[in-house]
Amino acid sequence: MGVRGLLKVLGASALLLVALGAVAPGGGPAAASLANGAEASRWSWPIGPPRTVVRDFEAPPTPYEAGHRGIDLRAAAGTEVLAPEDGVVHFAGVVVDRPVLSIRHADGLLSSFEPVATALAAGDAVRAGEVIGTVADDGHCAGGCLHVGARLDGTEYVSPLLFLGGVPRAVLLPTRPIG
C-alpha cells in the first residue's frame, strides 16, 4: 500500500475513533505516525488552546462528490492563525466569498486556512508558529471557526489531524486465528 492509501486508511480510522469516543477532537500536538514506522510531518496547531474540532474531515466517495475536505476548529473572528510548519505561501486571496491562505511545505503537503485575513502574498516564506493572519468574520460556522485543510502533493485532500497528532497509530488486529 502506498502513502496515499495509507493516509486514506489512517484518516478513516481517525473518524471512526473520534466517533466512538476513543480520541478527543483536538488531541495533543504529537505527530501522527505512519504504519511503516516513518513519522508524518510534525505540524503545530494553527490556533492556541483551547482547541475544539466542531466538524471533522469527511472524505468524499470520489474526488468530485460532496465531503468536508478539512476540519473546523472553533475560533472567534480576530483569533491569530499560526503557520503549522515552515513553508512558502502558495496562495493568498479570495475563493468564492472567503479569504483563503495556502502554504506549500517542503514534504509536498499543502495546508490551507479559511477565512483568514492576511497581509502575506504568494512566495512569502513562513516559519512554524509564525502569525500568518487572523480569523476573518465571514466563515461558514455559526459562532466562528477556522477551516483547516491538508492536501497531499497539492491535489488529494487528507485529514489535517494526521499531521496535528489527532490520529493515534493504527493497530491491525487478526481476523482469523494465527497458526
C-alpha positions as CSV (number, residue, x, y, z in Angstrom):
1,M,0.0,0.0,0.0
2,G,1.4,3.4,-1.0
3,V,1.5,6.6,1.2
4,R,-1.8,7.8,-0.4
5,G,-3.6,4.6,0.5
6,L,-2.2,4.6,4.0
7,L,-3.2,8.2,4.6
8,K,-6.7,7.4,3.5
9,V,-6.9,4.4,5.9
10,L,-5.5,6.4,8.8
11,G,-7.9,9.3,8.1
12,A,-10.9,6.9,8.0
13,S,-9.6,5.2,11.2
14,A,-9.4,8.6,12.9
15,L,-13.0,9.4,12.1
16,L,-14.1,6.1,13.5
17,L,-12.1,6.5,16.7
18,V,-13.4,10.1,17.2
19,A,-17.0,8.9,16.6
20,L,-16.5,6.1,19.1
21,G,-15.1,8.5,21.7
22,A,-11.6,6.9,21.6
23,V,-9.9,10.1,20.6
24,A,-10.9,13.6,21.8
25,P,-11.2,16.0,19.0
26,G,-8.3,18.5,19.1
27,G,-5.8,16.0,20.6
28,G,-2.2,16.7,21.6
29,P,0.5,18.1,19.3
30,A,2.4,14.9,18.7
31,A,2.9,13.9,15.1
32,A,0.9,11.1,13.6
33,S,2.9,8.0,12.7
34,L,2.6,6.0,9.5
35,A,2.2,2.3,9.9
36,N,5.7,1.6,8.5
37,G,7.2,3.5,11.4
38,A,8.0,6.7,9.5
39,E,6.7,9.9,11.0
40,A,4.3,12.1,9.2
41,S,5.0,15.9,9.2
42,R,5.0,17.5,12.6
43,W,2.6,20.3,12.4
44,S,1.9,22.6,15.3
45,W,-1.7,23.7,15.9
46,P,-2.8,26.8,13.9
47,I,-4.6,28.3,16.8
48,G,-3.9,28.4,20.5
49,P,-5.8,26.4,23.2
50,P,-8.5,25.6,23.9
51,R,-8.9,23.7,20.6
52,T,-12.3,22.2,19.7
53,V,-13.0,20.4,16.5
54,V,-16.5,21.4,15.6
55,R,-16.6,19.4,12.3
56,D,-14.4,16.5,11.3
57,F,-12.8,15.7,8.0
58,E,-15.3,13.7,5.7
59,A,-13.6,12.2,2.7
60,P,-15.9,12.3,-0.4
61,P,-16.5,8.9,-2.1
62,T,-14.9,10.2,-5.2
63,P,-12.8,13.4,-5.9
64,Y,-15.9,15.1,-7.4
65,E,-18.5,14.3,-4.7
66,A,-19.6,16.2,-1.6
67,G,-17.5,15.9,1.5
68,H,-15.8,18.1,4.1
69,R,-12.2,18.4,3.0
70,G,-10.7,19.6,6.2
71,I,-11.6,20.2,9.9
72,D,-13.2,23.2,11.5
73,L,-11.7,24.5,14.7
74,R,-13.8,26.8,17.0
75,A,-12.3,30.2,16.6
76,A,-13.7,33.7,17.0
77,A,-13.0,36.5,14.5
78,G,-9.7,38.1,15.2
79,T,-8.0,34.9,16.6
80,E,-4.4,34.7,15.4
81,V,-3.7,31.9,12.9
82,L,-0.2,30.3,13.1
83,A,1.8,28.5,10.4
84,P,1.7,24.8,11.3
85,E,5.2,24.2,9.7
86,D,7.8,26.1,7.7
87,G,6.8,26.7,4.2
88,V,6.1,29.2,1.4
89,V,2.8,30.9,0.8
90,H,1.2,29.2,-2.2
91,F,-2.0,31.3,-2.4
92,A,-3.4,34.3,-0.6
93,G,-6.7,35.6,-1.8
94,V,-10.4,35.2,-2.0
95,V,-12.1,32.0,-3.2
96,V,-15.8,32.4,-3.9
97,D,-16.5,34.7,-1.0
98,R,-13.9,33.8,1.7
99,P,-10.3,34.9,2.2
100,V,-8.0,31.8,1.9
101,L,-4.3,31.2,2.7
102,S,-2.5,28.1,1.5
103,I,1.1,27.2,2.4
104,R,3.3,24.7,0.5
105,H,5.5,22.7,2.8
106,A,8.8,21.0,1.9
107,D,7.4,17.5,2.2
108,G,4.8,18.0,-0.6
109,L,1.9,18.9,1.7
110,L,-0.2,21.9,1.2
111,S,-2.0,23.4,4.2
112,S,-5.0,25.8,3.8
113,F,-6.9,28.0,6.1
114,E,-10.1,30.0,5.8
115,P,-11.4,32.5,6.5
116,V,-8.1,34.2,7.1
117,A,-7.3,37.9,6.8
118,T,-3.6,38.2,5.9
119,A,-1.0,40.6,4.6
120,L,1.1,37.7,3.1
121,A,1.4,37.1,-0.6
122,A,2.3,34.1,-2.8
123,G,6.0,33.5,-2.5
124,D,6.4,34.7,1.1
125,A,8.3,32.4,3.4
126,V,6.8,31.5,6.8
127,R,8.2,29.7,9.8
128,A,6.3,27.2,12.1
129,G,4.4,29.1,14.8
130,E,4.6,32.4,13.0
131,V,1.4,34.5,12.9
132,I,0.1,34.3,9.3
133,G,-3.1,36.1,9.7
134,T,-6.3,36.3,11.8
135,V,-9.7,34.5,11.5
136,A,-12.0,36.7,9.5
137,D,-15.7,37.3,10.1
138,D,-17.0,35.5,7.1
139,G,-16.6,31.8,8.0
140,H,-19.1,29.0,7.4
141,C,-19.6,28.1,11.1
142,A,-22.1,29.6,13.4
143,G,-20.1,31.2,16.2
144,G,-16.9,31.3,14.2
145,C,-14.4,28.8,13.2
146,L,-11.1,28.2,11.2
147,H,-11.3,25.7,8.4
148,V,-8.0,23.8,8.1
149,G,-7.3,21.7,5.1
150,A,-4.4,19.4,4.0
151,R,-3.6,18.2,0.5
152,L,-1.1,15.6,-0.4
153,D,1.0,16.7,-3.4
154,G,-1.3,19.7,-3.6
155,T,-4.2,17.6,-5.0
156,E,-5.5,14.9,-2.7
157,Y,-7.3,16.0,0.4
158,V,-6.4,14.2,3.7
159,S,-7.4,14.8,7.3
160,P,-5.2,17.5,8.9
161,L,-5.4,15.5,12.1
162,L,-2.9,13.1,10.6
163,F,-0.3,15.9,10.9
164,L,-1.6,17.6,14.1
165,G,-1.4,14.5,16.3
166,G,-5.2,13.8,16.5
167,V,-4.9,10.4,15.0
168,P,-3.4,7.6,17.0
169,R,-1.2,4.9,15.4
170,A,-3.3,2.3,13.7
171,V,-3.3,-1.2,15.3
172,L,-4.2,-4.0,13.0
173,L,-5.9,-7.0,14.7
174,P,-6.0,-10.5,13.3
175,T,-9.3,-11.5,11.6
176,R,-8.7,-15.2,12.0
177,P,-6.7,-17.5,14.4
178,I,-3.0,-17.5,13.8
179,G,-1.3,-20.8,13.1
